[in-house]
Each structure stands twice: as C-alpha cells, then as structure tokens.
Amino acid sequence: MAKKRHHNFLLLLLVISCNLKPKEDALLKRSLIVKTPLQVIRGPLVGNVGGAILPLKKHEEEDSDKDELDELDGSMKDRINKLKDKFGTFPKGEKVFRRIRTIVTSPDIPGAKTYTTAEFCSFLESLNDASINGIVEPLREILEVKDDILRVMGDIKAKESIKNLIDEFNLKDKEYGEALKGAFNNPKIEDVLVGMRDSVSKYKAEFTKIKADVEKVLELEKALIYEQVVEKGEKIYDRLSGNERAVIEYMRDALTDPSIETSGDRAYTDDEFYHFLGSLSDVDIRNFTAHMKLKEQDEALRAIEIEDVKTESLRATLKAELELKAKECKSVLRRLCRKPIDKERGNIIIEGFNKYEAGIARIKTTAEEFVRFENLYASLPDDKRAVIEYIRSVVTDPGIGSDKGYKTYSDPEFDLLLVKLGINKIETVISYHLTVASEKAATKAIIDGVRGGTLRGEFEGRFDLNCQEYELALKGKFSTPELLGLSFESKYVEEFIKIKADAEKAIRGENLYLSLQDNEREVVDYMQSVMFDPSIRGHLIKSTCTELKFYHLLSNWDIVRLREIIGIHLDILKLQEQTLNTIGNIKRKASKRDWQHDFDNAKYTYLCALKDSLIGPGPLRDYSGFKKFDFDDIIFDAESVIKYENLYAALSDEELGAIEHIRSVVTDPNIRDSEGNAYSEDYTYTEFEGFLDALDVIKVRDIARVYLDICSARDDALRAIGNVTREDSKQELKRKFDDYNKIYLSDMKFFIIDSDSDSMYEKIMDVNYKSRHVDAFNAIKNEAISLP
C-alpha cells in the first residue's frame, strides 16, 4: 500500500524565502539599477503579489566585451588582447580581467574614477606577475562563488520562491562593483591591493551566505519532487499483478539486494526503487513485463534440468554458473537503471536481459546435452571409458604443454567439452587412441623382455619420449580454436611399431649371444668393443656403433655363420700373438719400434675387416685368405733381424766396422754407376740386414776381411797424399784418389745390389776383385811416396 503524503511544499518554500531577508523596499529599489549583473534565470516567474518578475539571466559581459573591442582601433585591440593573454596565465585570470575592465571603465558605476581604455591598459601593463596574481586570486574566489549561485538558481524551478534572494544578489553585486571600482581609484598598485583586500573578504562572506540560502531552497524543492515520484511508483506497484508484478518484483530484487556486486553501484533503498518505478512511463513498464521472463526460466532450470545431471562436479559447476549468470544479469540491470530511462535506454535494458536470458538458456541446453552424454558414457565398454579418462588425465595436467600456452582444463570444463564435441567426434578420438594404446602396450611388453639394462634403458627412453610427444600433441589438439583439428597423425603409432621392431631385433641378438660358449662370448664382447671404437673406420662401417645397432647386426646372423667369424678371429689372434712374441725378441730398440709399427698397421687393417664383418662374413673371409699374410711377413722379417743381431754378436769390432762400411755404401743414394746414373733401387737398413741374413757367419767374415784389406790400402794412400809437400802434386794425387774411390764404391754397390747373396760372395772372394782395388790404391800411395 502506498504511503499517504500531504504537502503544500510550494507554500513552504515561499515562507522560507520571505523569512530569509525581509527588506522588500530596499530590494525593490535596488533592482532598478541599470545593467545589474544578474537579471534573468530560466523563464518568467510570478511574484508573491501577483506582479511580473523580470526574468533573470547571466550577465552578458563576454558579448559586450567583444562588441566594445570591435569599436576600438587596431593598436588598442592588440593591447587588450595581450593583457587578456597575460592574465590568462592565471586560473580564471582572463574572466577576472574582463570583469575589472567592465567595472572600472563603466560610467554608470558612481563614486570613483572612470578609466578610459587606454588608461586601463597603461595601468595594467605596468604590473609584474606578482601584482597581477594579487589582483586575480581574491577576485577569482568571488567569481567562483557567484557562478555557483547562478548555477543553483538556474536549477530551481519555482523561481517565485527565490525572488528576495535574486534581489539581494543583484544588490550585493552592485555594491561589490562600486567597492572594486573604488579600489582602482588609487594610482598605486599597492593601494589598489589594500583596497581590494578590505572589500573582498566582506563580499565573499555575503555572497557565500546567499549561496547557502539558494542551495537550501533547491534541496527542499528536490525533496518535494522526489516524494511525489516515490508516491507515483508505489501506486504503480500496487496496481500490478500476475506476470507484470513478478517481473517488477524481479527488478526490485536486482536493484535492492546488497549481495549483488556491481561496479560501484550501491543497492537501492525502497524509496529509491519506488522513485525509479515512478519515473517509468507506462510504455516502459509494458515493454519490460512483455520481454522479461528470466525468473521463471531460472526456477524451472534449477528444479528440473540441473538436478538430472549425475556427475556431481559438473552439477555443482552448472549451478554455480547459473547463480553467477543470474547475479550478472541483476548487476547489469542495476547499472543500466542508474541512468535516466528513455526509449533508447529501455531498449538497451531489454537487450541486456535477452543477452543473459540466452546465457541461461545455454546452461539449460548444456545440462540437457550432458544428461544425454552421461547416459551414453554409461553404455560405453570399459576400454572406451578408460580412453576418455586417459584423455582427461592429459588435458587436465598443467605440466603438459605449459611452455606452449596449451589450455589446461578443470574436470568440469572437460566434462562440458565432451558435451560440446558430441559422440561422433568423441568416437573418432577414442578409435584413434585405442590404436595408439594397443601399440603402446605391445611395445612396452617387448621392451620389458630386453635383458641388457643399458639397452633396455635406451628403448624406454624412446618409448617415454614418444608417449610425451603424443600427450603433448593430444593436449595441443584440445587447445585449438573450436576444436576443429582433432584428427591425429599416424606417426605416433608408427614410432611405437618401430621401437617394438627394434626391441625385437635386439632380443634376437641377445638370444644369439646367450647361446654361445663362454670363450665365444668373449670374442663377441671384443667385437662389440671394436664396434664402439670411433677410431676404427671400416669400409662398410665407418663410424662408431651403438649397443642397439650392434645387437641389431648380431640378430642378422645365425649360429653357424657367427661361429665361423669367431673361429677366424681366434686364428688371427694366435697369429698376432706369435708376431708380437717374435718382435719382442728383437734387441735393438729402433728395429723393434719399426716392426711394432708394422704390426699396429696390420692389426688396424684386421680390426677394420672385423668391424665390417658384422655386416657379413665376406670382409673377414677375405682377410683370412690374403691379408693375414701381413703378420706372416712381419714374423719372417723380424726373425731375419734377430738372425742379423746374432750375426753381429759373433763379429769382431773390425769386422763390424767393415760391415757398417758396406751398409753405408749400399744405402747411399748419391753413389751412382760408372756412367753417373742412379741405381734402380737402394737398400734400406732393414733390407741390408735381410740380405746379410742369407749368409752365414763365415761368409760374412770373409767378405769383411776383403773389405778390411781394401780399406787399409785406401787409408794408406790417403795418408801418403797427406805427406806430399808440393800442393799441386798433392791436389793431382787427391783427384786421382777420388776418381778411383768412386769406381771402387760403385763397383761394391753394383756387386751387392745386382747379385744374389751367393753370386755376390763369389765375386767379392775372387782374388782379382780384391787385388785390383788394393793395387790401384797402392799405386797412388807409391806415387805419393816417390815425390820429393
């Protein structure tokens, strides 16, 4: 029921106004002053005695200032404008400037000097900024109070209630103008400022009192109008019924419920709600009640649809979302209703309702769809339900794809997502994942059968990486816009198949290894170390080999072929051991180092063949047929060195000196044949030792004695030449010696290089060979001795 309010508020306002300033005669007299600052405020009013009151309006000093400027010459206009700009640097300084100019140049304001425009400009142009601020600041404060009074008077609709205040304002404004003009009657700025201070404080206080009085009248007037609108709203509310009453009641809850959060809009009081309702037109009310049915839909959804959802987390989410949506709707309604309701605003409110009505309808649809999905989910076999739960575990895991910005779902969000996808798309995802899961399980079972821990760890690493990449791709698919890309590549299934195949081959290799005897496994272990050694580069396998690749290669063999390779390797090992033992018997370090180097090269060649043999037995078979003779040659040559060393041990120092003399000749590439041509080949030290190895100790001694006799004759000839006193004769003999010495050395090298050991021995032991060279050197010696 609406409250009864009886007011004669207009009469009350008139009484208050009359009691404010009971000086009617003085006000009437002063209202006749020409060009009063305040004359009209918003339209004609009726006085308290029935006579017409002149309309009040703002003082038109700006327009008059413009008109007066138009009448001035150009230079005076420039002076005025510069002064306006100078005053304009202070707050409201330009307005203060216009007000002062109007007062001090007006002949209608009595009691003080009236300035000409030129005098006014000259006075102000002489002032500094501090003096200007001293003028502007106090006058600005009075201007602000006067502007507030004019604004409030303009808002008052019952102008007759403030006639006395209008008169009082005009009177005070005139007195203030006279006082201000009087202050400027002084020629010095200091005196002007003193005069202004005396009057400003007085008139500021009086204008402030008028402002308080008019604000009180305005407040009382607003209260009267507000109460009238509230009464109207109560009457409207009382006459509503049915759906109209329900809709308005819903709006009342939205506007008055303090629990509804809004962006700074507080809840309405009851009076404020009835004021809002009273401000609506009948058309607004009909439009609202015709379109707003949210409350009924809300209750229906709570009572029927959501309660049918069996998944507790989703049901709670839907309820919370519905409650939030309802609060959002009421929050928007309160915010929109804070502004005046016109036709456009009313349409906006209805559109806002429709928007949130659609949102609540979507919640209802979601609930219905999920009920259908729950029924379908319950009918799925266990393996398909397990797939859905696996996908849930991936898309709700924040640790997957966080660095890529992939969306992480909550459980209720995932449930709603399933509803959105629909069963057809879900079946597609399930079908693909069942394939992945099948290959994943099969692969894991094979990996578990790998015996080697390192090898199994490698497979597990590949397996885990593929699982992670698949889960990352799965979550990425569920993070795409509109979920349009839920088709999956087959590479994850293919990778599981490849891992499984590799693991199966590794297991075959392990089984083959385990079928061998202990000594055979040692050979395979050695072969594995060769495979892992990056310094060994075969023709077929040039790089290092992983354990996985080794067992893959091993899996290609059968036991017969593998044992063939093992047998060849054991034979080669025995030959290598024999070779090393022979080299170990060499006494001289340089020779031993040389043959050890040859052995290392031969062994490396073998290891390359051994490494390649894992591709097939061919390389090792070929090595066994041909290249193993490298070790036989090393053994043979090393045994020759040993025999040579034994030979050396049996010779005297003189004999060893003769042998070294022979070695120096046959290994010197600068010793040529009788025609000056190089021999086709020169002996190396090692080859010379092998040459001597073909002779026995007796023959070597015989050869040494021959060359000892020749070298003795050669040395005697050199000493005799050295004793010759005549230099020319000495040089001639020296030339003869050198020429024959070349013949001797060439002859020696020819006999040894171009003959086998037996022929060489026979030629050197020929009496003529030795006597020829001894006689030739003796002849040179005798000639030297014969000279004076």
HELIX and SHEET records of a PDB file:
HELIX    1   1 PHE A    9  LEU A   20  1                                  12    
HELIX    2   2 GLU A   24  ARG A   30  1                                   7    
HELIX    3   3 GLU A   61  GLU A   71  1                                  11    
HELIX    4   4 GLY A   74  PHE A   87  1                                  14    
HELIX    5   5 GLY A   93  VAL A  104  1                                  12    
HELIX    6   6 THR A  117  GLU A  125  1                                   9    
HELIX    7   7 ASP A  129  ASP A  155  1                                  27    
HELIX    8   8 LYS A  159  ILE A  162  5                                   4    
HELIX    9   9 LYS A  163  ALA A  183  1                                  21    
HELIX   10  10 ILE A  189  ARG A  239  1                                  51    
HELIX   11  11 GLY A  242  THR A  256  1                                  15    
HELIX   12  12 ASP A  270  GLY A  278  1                                   9    
HELIX   13  13 ASP A  282  HIS A  291  1                                  10    
HELIX   14  14 LEU A  294  ALA A  300  1                                   7    
HELIX   15  15 LEU A  301  GLU A  305  3                                   5    
HELIX   16  16 ILE A  306  ASP A  308  5                                   3    
HELIX   17  17 GLU A  312  CYS A  337  1                                  26    
HELIX   18  18 LYS A  343  SER A  379  1                                  37    
HELIX   19  19 ASP A  382  VAL A  395  1                                  14    
HELIX   20  20 SER A  402  LYS A  404  5                                   3    
HELIX   21  21 ASP A  411  ASP A  448  1                                  38    
HELIX   22  22 GLY A  453  LYS A  477  1                                  25    
HELIX   23  23 PRO A  481  LEU A  483  5                                   3    
HELIX   24  24 LYS A  491  LEU A  514  1                                  24    
HELIX   25  25 ASP A  518  PHE A  532  1                                  15    
HELIX   26  26 GLU A  547  SER A  555  1                                   9    
HELIX   27  27 ILE A  559  GLY A  584  1                                  26    
HELIX   28  28 LYS A  589  ASP A  612  1                                  24    
HELIX   29  29 GLY A  618  ASP A  622  1                                   5    
HELIX   30  30 TYR A  623  LYS A  627  3                                   5    
HELIX   31  31 PHE A  629  ALA A  650  1                                  22    
HELIX   32  32 ASP A  653  VAL A  666  1                                  14    
HELIX   33  33 TYR A  685  ASP A  693  1                                   9    
HELIX   34  34 VAL A  697  ASN A  723  1                                  27    
HELIX   35  35 GLU A  727  ILE A  753  1                                  27    
HELIX   36  36 SER A  757  MET A  765  1                                   9    
HELIX   37  37 VAL A  767  SER A  786  1                                  20    
SHEET    1   A 2 LEU A  45  VAL A  46  0                                        
SHEET    2   A 2 ALA A  52  ILE A  53 -1                                        
END                                                                             
